[in-house]
Amino acid sequence: MSVSSDFLQPGHCTATAVDGAATADGGCIAATSADGTPLDFRLVYIPPKTYGPNGKRAIYKQFQAYPRIVDAARAPSYAPTKPDQEPSNPIGYIDMPEGTTYGYWEAAYGLMNEAGLCMGESSCSGRLASIPIDETPNGALFWVGELASVALELCSTARSAIETMGRLAEEHGFYGTTEVEEAGEALTVADGDAAWVFHILADDTGKGAIWAAEKVPKGHATIVPNVFVIRDIDPEDKENFMFSKNIFDVAKRLGWWDGAGLLDFTKTYSVGEYTHPYYAGRRLWRAFSLWAPSQNFDPKLGVEVERPTYPFSVKPDEPITLDQMKRLYRDHMEGTQYDLTSHATAGGAFRTPNTVRLTGEAEDSIEYGAWERAISLFRTQYAYIAVSYKGRPGVLNFAIGAPHASVFVPIVVKPKPSVTSIPALENAWQGEFNEKSLWWAVLSVSNTMDLKWCYMIKDVQKAQKEAEDEIDEIMKTKSLDEIEKQTPELCDTLTRRWFKLHYTLLGKYQNGYTDWGYSKPGYGPTTEWLKAVGFDKFDATKKQFDDQKERFAKSQRDADDIRIIQDAVNEVVSVRYVPPKTYGAGEKRAVYKQVDDYPRIVDASRAPSYAPTSPDQKPSVPIGYIDMPEGTTYGYWDAAYGVMNEAGLSMGESSCSGRLAAEPREDESDTSKALLWIGELSDIAMERCATARCAIETMGGLAEKYGFYGTTSVVEAGEALTIADKSEAWVFHIMADDTGKGAIWAAQRVPKGHATMVPNVFVIREIDPDDSQNFLFSKNIFDVAERLGWWDGAGKLDFVKVYSVSEYDHPYYAGRRLWRGLSLFAPSLNLDPRLGVEWDRATYPFSVKPDEPVTVDFLKNLYRDHYEGTPYDLTKNVVAGGPFNTPNRYDGAEAEKSFKHGAWERAISLYRTQYSYFAVSYQNKSNIIFFAPGTPHASVYVPIVVKPHQSVTSIPALEYAWQGEFNRSSLWWAVLSVSNVMDLKYRYMIEDVRKAQVEVESEIDKMLLDKSDDEIEEAMPGFCDDLTRKWFDLTFTLLGKYQNGYADWGYTKVGYGPSTEWLERAGFGRFAASKKQFKDLRRRYAKCQNEADEIRSRIRGQAFEAEAVVITE
């Protein structure tokens, strides 16, 4: 694909041509993938047009950005779509023969007409260049897009099309880019009888053209991968060659051919490979090897200008099928030594084949660096396989977007079509999201695939097969007329299915999980990748790892001696209001077993939001009951745990290691085991209590009486709650006791004016039994410790030392967060980040006095933190963060077990955070929960007013939150979409997301200042609905703006790319080509560019000063 405006990026498409005798169904093929930067990739039907005597046709300048043409006379689809779209201005006109043209389908270029003529396109280097005629009187009128369109309007055969395009270009001039890199163009041209390859570039006058065409031999196939492939031209062989009248004269005039022997078109007029020494050659090798593996082609030959390295075409070992052509256009060199899906570092943790190459800035700093260039590309905007048959209509098999993420849909192309518009393929502009656009649906899938390619590709391939099997059945059983009429609806259906696939992938693998952990652990990266990115170089000593593992192993053995093992489960994410309930004398409250997956409770009597939502949801069965005091409970908001009640009591939760564990009851008759888990305990306290002290005593008393259970693994056998009311804040720790039917617990008050945090580890150290103002604890806390030999009774009992296993996962999993939180509160303390949490001694204080008063904005930043600006900054890791510095380190990999001493830093904000909140209890006004669904760095904290007699008892956008079923009204799904998309280009996208967060949260701040509590409460459901829509819009804005590697689609700036350091670490500078190959290629390009510039300047009557050619040795 070529561009005349030099600010546009190169296209680099891959075209193929197959003779009918080489295909399984006898059809001739012209195909291509449109791999370019900004282009208008709408698929549009151009209807026949009747010209009278002296009729003329407008010719437009090349501009493939949207809209490529505004001219309703060309096609109804080119009519203005907005008032500000001015009609396109022709740069010239050509005479048209009297009569009616053929109708045809067009995208960035003409594709196929009703006579079966079809074309594929590939931009190529060329040693001569011109510019459009509107920029100079000595310029050219035609670019390849308009040439192809005119040929499709006038011609029914490939030979006629080539002759027509050649004649018009010689007469009116041809232009590509002014850079020799893409000054040339190639088309593959086919009809029902033959397939051809056509090459063209400007001539040395700037007002003509040089061109040549070669017929694909009978039974052969060929590929044009951004380089001329026609070599020796035999002027006597009119059957197989066509060419411009000036082809020999120009070559001799410029001293590029001495007139002896046959003229080698590539040697004479091509600059050769571009970008790197194998950019085209590897694709040439790959296609020929897929078609004819028996020929055992050498992949290291590349394309040499001076001599042929590969044949013009090959005879396939087996007839080529449509499925094989689809496979070709989805290829990433899988199974070869160049397989882009197996690169340990460049492909990231999940081996995406998409190595983004767009900026040129960082890449230019690596003199001999390159990526392999596959046929399927992240930035492919469409691909198609046009099949032309003798005596019957042709079929355009069209896949919008990247082929590896798309489906090839059949478009029947025939005279007098009944279908002249396919909205799902016509609604395709990256500047405005359209939910009816198949391009947007495919873009969503293709970008999502990059997050966990090695797993998601299997889901996508399954979906592709299902869709394309259905299409195959339609093609076998329906008439062409029926197929034609079905195609628009087929594309609409595919659009809906592909959007659903996008959200299914997000839900299934969301933020690192598979099936949400219900049935299997989250998939993770490979051992090779972990090693390459330094997982085994974590900042902790081997002794620290070994000591920690030994303590966990010993503690687990101790716990196993006391009870049997049970599984842990994951959390759900909705926030629901539980209304007050009145209990009479002797009434009891049902207690449910811990179920954190969906639905966590099915019981309409607990709350209307817990009523069954589908017929297959059976009511939850209690495992026991507790006595309730007579009276009315408090209403409260509940998520996975109780959050805040109308009295202002609030809680936060953190699971911790614990040295004792118990099993839950299975039913109410099983009184030998524990009844209560932390969720039910917190809910009961919310129902009964107005103060933190009451809540602690209530939970502790009930747990001692009925038994507490966490997990049976000591890793999370303990639990911690932070508890606050209008006057006090406390930290509460709890675990099972050694009977399996009771509990051990302790609580410590946060000192006045202090702040603390609990990062998955107990933090209460010495308990003063005489200080009831600041400590509360279970009756058995000392007896159990002495009975088990964990405390000798001397001095004060250190709760962490006695009952905690301490850190888990790695030596700084909790300790680094504890350091970070306390340091953000009180940076003046200059705490040491390497102390960690030691079970046998205190390393950090229980709490700190903040240097400045803690604000809501401070807490938002705390929960969005990735250690930015510290030595542990997760957004700065050159390799582990990928090319765009994502802070997300996906854990749960089986491969991690192969590293005895490996770890990632654990930040406060985490990819798998399902919600975060901070609840603020005020003395003289309503209380507020600032609630953010999803990961905090991608979410917004919305205020939920909590007060007696709530008028708002449901916020649907926060209630619709189940990963198993996509819901467009769910804020969690909207945030999930944004957070996953951010991983694609985190370093840049985080700026857009922060800007959006500031805008929304500033609006919230103003609301909190200007509105009454009642007004805020009433406004919040609608506000969250609006925010949901806004965040879904943000998702697609990010996809559109940075889509598949671009920024602003290239209109105003080049696409953002990775850093020099990452390129070096990922192997960009170790490309399999010699320095000499790079240098020779660059010398030739520089030399050819100077020659082309000199000729063009001479044409324009301008002085020319050659650029110095400097190639470092």
Steps between C-alpha positions, in 0.01 A plus 500: 500500500643840415454846640567837352486693824830429666369531856302181451663175604590228251248230426697190411225270376543141379339404167468156344387359166403141421423356159176303477678176417675522837180529707272227625187654347651639180459865591776755440597697810616853568538570869656748738528616856469877552763556767517872493481803713216735481271392229130503450426129501123513451380239253288691248310400189555725197198466269518501118493840341398589145715748308383678188716647223794699635433379853771565752589343831636687800837387638571565868829539673614216717380543856405180669412649836132527583308599296703397197251652260200726555308473176149358484530481121774236537288289736214564745729383779736788422237763570587735787416348839542825693436866423870584527599249229579706193479332157831367372668714235623316189859566393410412143269315262532228240288423197268202541372283216132522427301231681440353842776406741519188714391514860767399751595478867765732633684546830827693514538378140272340245447131578269320257245588233186331374691346206725312741806721455682525834818652638736486796747775590849531647715811516860459389819696482569677172794700367288774343236714667259775409253723679130576439414742224331745737839563660690568176407536130752225425336262745296184455125444510468140613578306812444127503162519673339708225673292231354182648153656531498617138610155384221335701249740346613438143642148480391139525838328454836524672677572171263783417535643851880503478498658157249763616691589816830507314367719221338748738811518719726558200265768370418681828780403731531281809609593852566294811692653788789737441711271715643215296393262778149494356530683171397182322181297505400145420162350427403138464227490236275205423196405296339161442775392259830639624688675778766765449748710695518871407779740605502877453700808597552854369720567200784750485276778367265495799204506262500140381557153633707187463318173542525131432279196551567128503245223478498239775581168326224242471465308824723740694468743789701805604529767766596869492626593850584870453768443241500471122518135395506524119854436375599446131245639255480324164372761251417224251276309740180696470302215656674530835637856513362849457692824560512874438635641178776684684622219724824440308572860396481640854725227636764573236463878529566486873788256461323228693510245213745464220252352253668161496287195564160508664410787728468387862217718632588455867872560448429808293210670676481361854695624799451154648408399853405775736486543877742211544675232292222240532190718522362369170719199441386308804135529394593396147673193642214426738224507239697291250588253775137467611386440142791281393681362806660234282726764347669563836571868437774671700354764739825694514523602136295816531437713192809614315465775243792379293383141459191286546501302825153347469293415192226730375242236592469140618287201412325397822552145624122472546211703357457817703174523694324801643586373850868493406481859381336601829778318684759688293355838590487403869861384505765606752758248378376251757711188528809654341814643657344843442175421685379828647279318751793340677727794577575486873546872558374706206167317505449583865371271770243343268692489173308741283637505145432871475830683526395860459728689262385851433692776665838481337641700791616234743551255216725743316732498800571132437695503178463138399166407653179360356196285568394216279213605273224241477213493253234557767564830672359682802416802286329318212176686437350241272597201290315337217521207263319580176420192292401545136330215312425431136133535424376575850518790747811553699520493877681756712598334829550803720643512855488837671785570742796278583439161331610298803213659695241522224271291281500486120144570386387427142372786286349387173598745223273494195312721255189672633570418862213499747737596782692823457577576862626288791468736798720295734786535252418855401486637856876501543669810627743495787410854602155411628395178669213317334351193667359388165844495340669165443833684479454633852400153621810343344720782627371430850580129470840550338615743766363285781690201359826683560438478875526119518569395143624146558172410670248730334603403145348157563164655590513727197597219264211294635261789438643554151456134413141499623416811297685390187353148518156663501605709200628189320164334556322806359727496194424131441125510553384843386475661158721797423195727513414367846857541618512855369183594686617331822837675519391828670318311776788252525735792562264653756486166681878469489533849641287408800685169543841664481414767756373218721826312436695810605317516832511123541879515473510782755269310733668164459858617529427830668803664649693178517237246595353212304140408575544745786689236689183297555634182344868559430775743594572808295726444204840659521817549297763242409817409686705642214329837516521518880872435479546754220331779697672442831237321707782307666689820583254630757650724766513248785762253615471126450503464879195728527311285249609174663422614854156618396418176318619291792284695746196462274565128457539447876193709578296308245609168655400629842161615372443173312549308822193678638256499206433397139546708183237705310531718181506877479284686248509836325303818549203656322479867435151645532395739777147454636284660761372277783196667658417507871315198632287469815546190717247388760570313820684172441550555126813375333720615212615264225876459455633397157820323408769709336428521128685782330413405144175598328244512649642532849154475661159415357257617769247777436432524874860618556461773235291550184826506302569144612179363345553239224578660164443187290287184538805280559611698806400293800458667840810488717481242779608619847766299682369629831317772690580748776273670750418862426410763758148633480474821297590650161842465337692771322487518121842470334687468175659162432755385245704184557497619862300755694608850397309765699173533688262788553652576843837569339670173598738397221747221434783403268629142458838335444568126510809398695702193580408321822641203684162343581220409263158337515248341268153645436180323585326327212150542644326611817526155660880504480591674827849352523642759260505878463196702396628849420732644239611862485229606255211388718671634812538843341139497380366410845704779657363743239148393588543531877757768578553875479854508635827328418537372856153340489582343163824346628341363816202364304712329234746369757229365728313328219820350356600362838152351545433360152848465352691689228645363178720656231682278254653173608828608345693703755569751223155656557375329815490837674299812432533867585245779499555871534197639683396861546211697641451874543754514785746212479690272262616149592687204351344157566677162447335159516566131431377161614597357837647156562159336551369587151179628664612829646722796413801702609480872440652830600439867418708813543378857482672733254651783709335839469635689198663185354453285192588137427457230240464121493663353185412128535692454822416539867637827638400489869806417704511514886161490671464681830227312692462791741436761229133444413484846343733392219483118494221243478558124468347155533481326838718212374775701333762426768392145590517367143844654446635336814322168432661474155842605630504816289535735800657444837275740687782741577453865409241625256365273227614609152198413283699495173783293646262246656219466245625627164695297247612845384564596135369275225572457131840666541707685763365847416144422385349687795799685637559714193140618505519568872811710440336676205177582681669626815755693291228672300325595824824618666790540255692691768558171687721378215407136563721227357330311212713188553392411851203293392278338761680271741280270708733499800562875531336829408652672196248780450276683747135398540398845376644841411397860543459642146717797410192668352128446557377207291263605220267307271735567208792364701312175558412471131868534411595249769273236354621575146865463595759287319803632693534781246816700554669238721764235422212250482294695244309237301441744214874523436604136464646494152426140406240359738269795428518434128555761232256742667587459868186344640528461879298179490685178581271206438553232762360152539732349240601138534835616368560704815542177694819431308660804665594428857588861571289704255236767559333817377455812704146522638356849470190643667312537169474161333376375164262258675350749745124460467405806701647742748341750731561724795207567728494831687295541820419861585385647832238742376396389153420193294771242453649423160648194333737596220466187288703408190408177316792325332865586523545845658745639242232453233193589704321793662406535867129577513336624822224292654317690772423272796236615749187388681185467288688463168297626206740327260538130572630387163767631263459272198832592337680376813268204550541351150838342550549142395787400279306205360260717301575829332275787601516833320341668802776386737766745614719206597494373141578851375799530734614147414498599133709812565745325733569219256535733203748708701735202513549533124673841523502581868771765491292718269145394579537567874519870415163486321346301785634737767362793308158333489523414871583859593209632291248266664636526852514879475133487406440282807695742722282786378189293565615429856553873559186631333236235559322379812549142616148417383568645155827307470330180608221546246742589222734204542318224303471726196853628549636143501297419187654801325845403627453148364423637155791741526742223597387273217553797269846542652578136420425547134662842492822338619463221242429751226773743600776249560350213305736216429804715555394838365440829678242738358496259207803672359305809400696743713788303645677174450399198703655466841748219541726334755817635654853441377583305813207263454586447133852407598387258769235347275749415225415766242871559449571131451304456178628217283670711236859615468612858547611495139148416385360794695770736372464391137124546518529848651766609252281397209196677645695819562653490153167429331325772700759755390459395138121519518510839672743635242280387208189646664676830570617520141143448381382785723786725389647517849858487615591173667756431766554132573484379856823355628486124527655406833492140613703434813748216493 
